[in-house]
Amino acid sequence: QVQLVESGGGLVQPGGSLRLSCAASGFAFSLRPMSWYRRAPGKEREFIAGIDSFRADTNYADSVKDRFTISRDNATKTLYLQMNSLKPEDTALYYCSTNVGGLNYWGNGTLVTVSS
C-alpha cells in the first residue's frame, strides 16, 4: 500500500534552516508528481511546493518562493524540502502528498516550529 513518512521537523530559530524528508513506498515513486503541504495552527492546509516526475520541474507558493526548495531522489524514493530563512509564520505541520490511481495520499506530517 502507499506509504508516505515525513521526518526532519523540529524547533528552529527565525532565520534558521531545516531539511524535511519524505520516504515513499508502495507505488512507482519515479513516475508520480509529489508535493509538500502544510497546516498552520488554526488555518487550512495549503500547498507550498510541487515537483513533477520526469523533468523535475518545480513550482512554489508565493509565501515560500526563494526560501524553500523541493527536490527528489528517485533512486531512494525520497522527497525533500530544504527550508531556509525560516519565519515564525512557517510554523506548521508539514505533509508530503501524491496522487495514485486517482486517490490523494498523505503522510502523518512532521512538525516545524519557528520560534526564538
Kinemage of the C-alpha trace (Angstrom):
@kinemage 1
@onewidth
@group {chain A} dominant
@subgroup {mainchain}
@vectorlist {calphas} color= white
{ca gln a 1} P 0.000 0.000 0.000
{ca val a 2} L 1.021 3.606 -0.485
{ca gln a 3} L 3.011 4.923 2.459
{ca leu a 4} L 4.494 8.358 2.982
{ca val a 5} L 6.572 9.034 6.089
{ca glu a 6} L 7.824 12.546 6.804
{ca ser a 7} L 10.747 13.394 9.064
{ca gly a 8} L 13.132 16.215 9.836
{ca gly a 9} L 10.877 18.658 11.636
{ca gly a 10} L 11.783 20.367 14.875
{ca leu a 11} L 12.289 23.642 16.676
{ca val a 12} L 14.373 26.255 14.873
{ca gln a 13} L 15.065 29.934 15.438
{ca pro a 14} L 13.883 32.564 12.972
{ca gly a 15} L 16.316 32.766 10.082
{ca gly a 16} L 17.353 29.166 10.514
{ca ser a 17} L 17.102 26.192 8.187
{ca leu a 18} L 15.634 22.708 8.193
{ca arg a 19} L 15.523 19.883 5.680
{ca leu a 20} L 12.431 17.726 5.611
{ca ser a 21} L 12.354 14.244 4.111
{ca cys a 22} L 9.511 12.057 2.929
{ca ala a 23} L 10.156 8.349 2.483
{ca ala a 24} L 7.781 6.816 -0.044
{ca ser a 25} L 6.824 3.205 -0.661
{ca gly a 26} L 4.092 1.113 -2.228
{ca phe a 27} L 3.939 2.885 -5.584
{ca ala a 28} L 6.107 3.808 -8.568
{ca phe a 29} L 7.676 6.863 -6.964
{ca ser a 30} L 9.674 7.932 -10.025
{ca leu a 31} L 6.501 8.157 -12.108
{ca arg a 32} L 4.455 10.337 -9.760
{ca pro a 33} L 4.473 14.056 -9.167
{ca met a 34} L 4.979 14.849 -5.483
{ca ser a 35} L 4.018 17.792 -3.317
{ca trp a 36} L 4.534 19.354 0.084
{ca tyr a 37} L 1.676 20.916 2.010
{ca arg a 38} L 1.429 22.447 5.435
{ca arg a 39} L -1.228 23.215 8.011
{ca ala a 40} L -0.548 26.071 10.375
{ca pro a 41} L -2.396 26.308 13.700
{ca gly a 42} L -5.941 27.485 13.105
{ca lys a 43} L -5.561 27.549 9.331
{ca glu a 44} L -6.467 25.395 6.366
{ca arg a 45} L -3.938 23.069 4.773
{ca glu a 46} L -2.073 24.873 1.994
{ca phe a 47} L 0.041 23.801 -0.950
{ca ile a 48} L 3.622 25.007 -0.701
{ca ala a 49} L 5.706 23.136 -3.299
{ca gly a 50} L 5.415 20.576 -6.062
{ca ile a 51} L 7.766 18.625 -8.317
{ca asp a 52} L 6.928 16.592 -11.381
{ca ser a 53} L 8.160 13.127 -12.155
{ca phe a 54} L 10.282 13.395 -15.258
{ca arg a 55} L 11.973 16.735 -15.752
{ca ala a 56} L 11.672 17.569 -12.059
{ca asp a 57} L 10.034 20.885 -12.861
{ca thr a 58} L 9.053 22.640 -9.654
{ca asn a 59} L 6.504 25.177 -8.508
{ca tyr a 60} L 6.052 27.034 -5.215
{ca ala a 61} L 3.553 29.036 -3.265
{ca asp a 62} L 4.430 32.719 -3.196
{ca ser a 63} L 4.837 32.530 0.572
{ca val a 64} L 7.854 30.211 0.311
{ca lys a 65} L 9.314 31.038 -3.097
{ca asp a 66} L 13.050 31.802 -2.991
{ca arg a 67} L 13.299 30.343 0.528
{ca phe a 68} L 12.226 26.716 0.114
{ca thr a 69} L 13.499 24.150 -2.400
{ca ile a 70} L 11.748 20.897 -3.250
{ca ser a 71} L 13.760 18.010 -4.680
{ca arg a 72} L 13.539 14.272 -5.134
{ca asp a 73} L 15.794 11.244 -5.257
{ca asn a 74} L 14.078 8.617 -7.358
{ca ala a 75} L 16.740 6.023 -6.540
{ca thr a 76} L 15.930 6.128 -2.821
{ca lys a 77} L 12.263 7.086 -3.257
{ca thr a 78} L 12.698 10.150 -1.115
{ca leu a 79} L 11.220 13.611 -1.399
{ca tyr a 80} L 12.939 16.576 0.230
{ca leu a 81} L 12.096 20.114 1.255
{ca gln a 82} L 15.003 22.415 2.063
{ca met a 83} L 13.706 25.333 4.093
{ca asn a 84} L 15.879 28.409 4.573
{ca ser a 85} L 15.294 31.805 6.148
{ca leu a 86} L 12.518 30.368 8.264
{ca lys a 87} L 9.959 32.705 9.763
{ca pro a 88} L 7.579 32.266 12.707
{ca glu a 89} L 4.707 32.108 10.220
{ca asp a 90} L 6.262 28.952 8.740
{ca thr a 91} L 5.306 27.123 11.929
{ca ala a 92} L 3.061 24.259 10.813
{ca leu a 93} L 2.630 20.544 10.355
{ca tyr a 94} L 4.241 19.665 7.033
{ca tyr a 95} L 2.942 16.843 4.856
{ca cys a 96} L 4.074 15.202 1.656
{ca ser a 97} L 1.459 14.054 -0.789
{ca thr a 98} L 0.917 12.249 -4.043
{ca asn a 99} L -1.931 11.017 -6.181
{ca val a 100} L -2.020 7.377 -7.194
{ca gly a 101} L -4.875 5.900 -9.163
{ca gly a 102} L -6.986 8.994 -8.656
{ca leu a 103} L -6.623 8.955 -4.862
{ca asn a 104} L -4.718 11.517 -2.826
{ca tyr a 105} L -2.344 10.138 -0.215
{ca trp a 106} L -0.799 11.945 2.726
{ca gly a 107} L 1.735 11.172 5.367
{ca asn a 108} L 1.160 11.876 9.067
{ca gly a 109} L 3.253 15.012 8.879
{ca thr a 110} L 6.273 16.427 10.649
{ca leu a 111} L 6.020 19.459 12.916
{ca val a 112} L 8.105 22.546 12.259
{ca thr a 113} L 8.186 25.233 14.938
{ca val a 114} L 9.965 28.510 14.252
{ca ser a 115} L 10.467 30.443 17.453
{ca ser a 116} L 13.120 32.265 19.419
